[in-house]
Amino acid sequence: AQTVTQSQPEMSVQEAETVTLSCTYDTSENNYYLFWYKQPPSRQMILVIRQEAYKQQNATENRFSVNFQKAAKSFSLKISDSQLGDTAMYFCAFMKQGAGAGKSTFGDGTTLTVKP
Amino acid sequence: DTAVSQTPKYLVTQMGNDKSIKCEQNLGHDTMYWYKQDSKKFLKIMFSYNNKELIINETVPNRFSPKSPDKAHLNLHINSLELGDSAVYFCASSQRGGGASYNEQFFGPGTRLTVL
């Protein structure tokens, strides 16, 4: 079974600064996907960024980037130039690839507050 | 256009009642999911259907019964509601196979269920 751990229940950052949210996971699989989802107060779950385990290059989406360390089973999210709209709960998620794919395991979430 | 829709968005009911939550996706995806998010915001998968076939059934009481009449719909029926069933229930869909983009899950807006 896979587990996903987000060790920071809450974080805060000043507007325009950079913040990194940590995520570690445990799996015996070699092929899988990793995702970061954002859940603002509106409750809607929104995909922020995704990474395929076989790709060594770290994924980047505008101000969001990841530091994927496969050997260390670490998948941290860096938010640059933080904006007030980034205030949300962030979930790290793992999904197995191939047979048995489809089940996502989510971390417990990190609540991020961006302060003006 | 709404990609994944759920009805109702809010549901308040008495203990012991039976209720249903409906989910529809217009993305052409072949896999749909139900998640439960409790008061601590922990997100846990309950069920997953691929092409109307149940593929994931986590440890969920028998009072919860999913039904998928076709690929675009996955409904959740709950019998004999209990106080502990109060939570936000999310429906999601994805397209299995391929790279990470095919496994990205699109979430509905959630249904907040309150059992009194």
HADDOCK unambig.tbl for C-alpha pairs under 7 A between the chains (distance, minus, plus):
assign (segid A and resid 33 and name CA) (segid B and resid 100 and name CA) 6.06 0.50 0.50
assign (segid A and resid 43 and name CA) (segid B and resid 109 and name CA) 6.75 0.50 0.50
assign (segid A and resid 44 and name CA) (segid B and resid 109 and name CA) 5.12 0.50 0.50
assign (segid A and resid 45 and name CA) (segid B and resid 107 and name CA) 5.88 0.50 0.50
assign (segid A and resid 50 and name CA) (segid B and resid 100 and name CA) 6.76 0.50 0.50
assign (segid A and resid 51 and name CA) (segid B and resid 100 and name CA) 6.79 0.50 0.50
assign (segid A and resid 52 and name CA) (segid B and resid 100 and name CA) 5.86 0.50 0.50
assign (segid A and resid 102 and name CA) (segid B and resid 96 and name CA) 6.85 0.50 0.50
assign (segid A and resid 106 and name CA) (segid B and resid 43 and name CA) 6.40 0.50 0.50
assign (segid A and resid 108 and name CA) (segid B and resid 42 and name CA) 5.25 0.50 0.50
